[in-house]
Amino acid sequence: MQCPKCFTINEDEALFCASCGSPIPVVTNEEESQPAESHLTIENQPIEPIAPGTTSKVETASTIGNEPEASVETSPGATVPPQVTQGPPKNDFFNTYKDFCFASIKQPWQSSLATNHSHLSFGIINMVLASFFIIAALYLTTPYLLMRFTLFIEQLDPTGMTGGGAASAEEISAMQAEISELMPGFFELSMQPLFILGAGLFGVTFLSYFLLQSTGKQLDWKDMMGRFGSFLALPMSLALLAVVLTFVNLESFASFLLLLSFMLLVLALAASIFSYQTQQPGNHKFDVVFLAAITGAALLFIQYYAVFNYFSELIALLSGMEPPEDPF
């Protein structure tokens, strides 16, 4: 079955394109059984003599539905150049990637099952962008989080700056603005946590691949990267939305989306593992729930370490002191 969007040949029972993830229209038996057009059939028809410089009926019938072409008269012994047939248009990488992400968000399970090794580049892009948007959302919501943490401490300590009473909206805005002015630059603060989270996503993907290989499942690491990247489209989009909301002073909702993005990273990894159990069921040495628990715990540790490194570096830059000792 050929995809109407990217012209990739898929299996007959495929519902989505293995290359771009677009839905494939279902062809009914009635459509398949319809006879071919009779005007294209040239068998059992008498062949009439062709006068020089004229066009035969067969040539005329074969060009029905095509663009009209000027007839060229050739002299004996002349060579006719071969006709060049134009193939399907080349895929635009950005549009194909966009369709891949939209399909992964709308139908994550079905789209992940349609992924293969050709989606490796899309999976890598989603891993990098998910790491970047999550750390960027963390950086942009840090003044709001620190302000809320300071107000919580002040409620526990009545001798603080608010005198134990509820802070006014003006005081809260002034406190958040002051913290924002003290914040260091994004790349100065976030490069190391960004590397930890990005490398961690690649690491747990290969860990999942080797653990699934140990259970006897037949899979390709490129396919694993593309499938995990397909599930990452949703947390990546939520983290991007959190970044956008910080620019319209909706840091509270952005903080919630950031927390949700961290949680969905673990769920995306678990869904990738369970999808192979759906495609290749059977009795194996290890249960997929056990494998999902191992890889999920590893990813939780990576997220914790990235956040710990972020706030340790932030405290060191704001106070001018040495960062807290790394517990690991």
N, C-alpha and C positions, 0 to 999 in steps of 0.2 A: 504494500500500500504506500503510495507516494504522498508525502506531506505537501499540502497546497501552498505552504508559506515558504519553506526552504528547499523543497523538492528532494528531500532525503527519502530513500526507500526504506520503509519500515516493514515489520511483520504484518501479516494479514489481520491478526486479531488485536493489533496495537490500537489503543484509544488516544494516545498522545505521541507526538513525534519524539523520537529518541535523541534528536539533535537540538531542537529549539523548544520542545515542550508544548507546542501548540496542539490543540485538539484536532484529531483526524476525523473527517466525516465518515459516518458508517454507510457503506454501500449495501443496499438490500439485494436479495436474490432476484427480484424483478428487474432491477437495473442491470444486473450482470447478465441476465438472460435475454436482454433486448437484442435483436439482430442488428448487424452493422448496416450502415447506410448503403442502399443499393446503388447509388450513383457513383460510388467509389469502386464498384466491382467491374472488372474489365475482362473477366473470364468468359469464354464461349461467345464472344462478340466478333462479328466479321471484321477483318482488317481491310480497310479501304486504301487504295493507293494515294500517296501524298504527293501533291505537286510541289515542285521546287519553290521555296520561299513561303510556303503555307504552314499552318500549325495543325497537327492532328487532333482528333476528338479526344484521344486518350490523354494527350498533354493538356488539353483544355479541362478535362474532368479532374485531372490530378491537381490542378491549381485552384480548385474551388475552395473558398475560405481563406486563401492566402492573398497577399498583396499582389496586384498586377505587375507583371514584369515585361519589359520590352523584349520582343523576340529578336534574336540575333541570327542573321543568315550567315552560314559558314560555307566557304569554298572547299572543294575536295582537298584533303590533306591537311586542313587547318586543325589546330588543337583547341578544344573548348576548355577554358579554365574550370576547375571544379567549383561547384556551388558551396558556399560557406553557410552552414546551418547555425543560427544563433541559439545557444543553450540558455538555460535558466539564468536569471540575473544573480550576480554574486551577492552573498549575504553581507549585510552591514553588521559589523561586530557589535556596535553599540545597541542597535535595535534588537539583535538576537539575544544579547545579554539582558536587555530590559524585559523582553518577553519571557526569558528564563526566570527572572526574579518575580515578575508578576504571577506567572503560573505557579511558582513555588509558594507564594504567599496565599493565593486563592485556594489551591489544592495541593498542600505540601506533601501528603502521602503519595498520591498518584504521580505527582511530578517527580518525586524522588525515585520511584520505581522505574521511571522512564529514563533516568540518567545512565550514562555509560562513561567510558574513558575519554570520549570526546568533550565532556564537560569539565575536564580537569582545570582549564584556565578559569572558568566561571567559579569553580569551587575555591581556587586560590584567591581570586579577587574578593569573594565574599568573606573569606577568613581575614584578609588584610583590612577590608573596610569595616567589618564588624569590630575588630580590635580597635581601629582608629576612632570610630564613632563612639564606642563605649568609653574609652579614655577621654575623648573630647567632652562628652557629656558629664563625666566625672569632674573634669577640670572646670567646666562652666557652672556646675551646681555646687562647687566647693564653698564659695562665699555664703550661699544660702544655708548649706549644711552646717558650716561653722557658726553662723549666726544663731541657728536653732539650737545648736549644742551649747553655745554661750548662754542663751536665755534659760535653758534647762538647768545649767549650773547655777545661774543667778537665783533661780527659784529655790534651789537647795541651800544657797548661801545668802541670807537676807542682807548681809553687809556689802553686797556687790554694787555694781553701777546702777542698777534699777531700784535699789533700796528694798528689795523683796517684793515690790508690787509689780503688777502687770505692765509691761513696756508698751508705750504708745506706738502707733503706726509710724510716726516720724522718727522715733528712737530706733525702731527696727530697721527702717530704710537707711538711716544714718550709719548704723552699725554694719549693715551689709555693704554699703558703699565704702566704708573705711577698710573692711576686709578685702574688698575687690581691689582697692588701690595698693594694698600690701602684697597682693598675689604676684609671684614671679611669672616669667614668661612661660608659654605653653611648652615649647620644646625644651626649655631649661628644666622643667619639672617633670614632664610626661614621657620623655623618650625612653627611659629605662622601664617604667611600667608598661608602655606600649610594646616594647620588645618582649617583655616577659609574657604578656597575654597572647601576642601574636605567635611567638614560638611555641607557647603552650598549646594553642589550638592545633598547630601542625603536629606537635608531639603526641597528643592524645589521639589524633587521627591515625597515626602510624601504630600506636599502641593498640587501638581497636582493630586495625588491620591484622596485626600479628596474632592477637588473641582469637579473632575469628578464623584465621588460618589454622590455628591449633585445634579448632573444633572440627576440622575437615571440610569446611565450606570453601567452595571455589569462587574466588573473587580477585579482582585486580585492584592494586592500590590506587590507580588513577580513578577507577570507578568509585572507590571509597571516598576519595577527596571530593569528587563531584557530588556525590550523594550527601555528604556532610555539609558541603557548601550550599546545596539546595535547601536543607533545613535551616541553615543560618540566615536565609533571606529575611525571615520574620524578626529575629532579634536585632539584626542589622538595621532594618527599617524602623523599629521602635527606638533604637539608640539615635538614629538620625532625626527622628521626630523629637526626641528629648533635646537634642542640640538646637533645633529650630525653636522650641518653646522657651528656651532660656533667653532668646533675643526679644521675646514679647512679654517678659517678666512673669512667666508661668513656671518658676523654678520648682514649686511644690509638685505639680503634675509631672514635670521633667524628672524629678528625683524618683517618683514612683515608676516611671517608664525605664529609668536606668536600672533600678532594682529588678524590674521584670525582665530586662534584657539579660542580666546576669543569670537569672534563673532559667531562662529559655536556652541559654548556651548548653546547660547540662541536659535539658530535655531534648535538644536537637541531637546531641551525641547519642543519647539513649535510643531515640527514634531511628537513627541511622543503623544501629546494631539490630534492633528488632525488625527492621525492614528486610534484612538478609534472612532472618528466621522465617519470615513470611514466604520469601521466594524459594528458600532451600530448607524446608522442614525435615525433621528426622531426629534420630537419637544421636547425640554427640557427647564428647567427653565432658564438656562444661555446659551448664545452662546459660542461656543468653541473659537471664536476669542477673546472674552472678557476674558476667562480663560487663554488663551495663553498670552494675554497682561499683566495680573496680575502676572503670574508666571515668565514671561520674565523680567518684571520690578524688581521683587524680585531677580532674578539671576544677573541682571546688578548691582544692589546695592551690592550684595555679592562680585562680582568681583572688583568693585570699592573699597570696604572696604579692601579687601585682598591686593590690590596694594598700597592703601594709607598706610596700616600698614607696608608693606614691605619697602617703601621709607622713612617712618618716622623712622623706626628702623635703616635704613642705614645711614640717616643723623645723628642720635644720636651716632652711633658707630664711624663714621668718624670724627665727630667734638668733641666728648666727652661731648656733652651737653645733656640735657634732650630731649627726643623726643617731637615733636609737640603735642599739646593737642588734644586728640581724640574728633572730633566734635560730636560723637555719644555716 
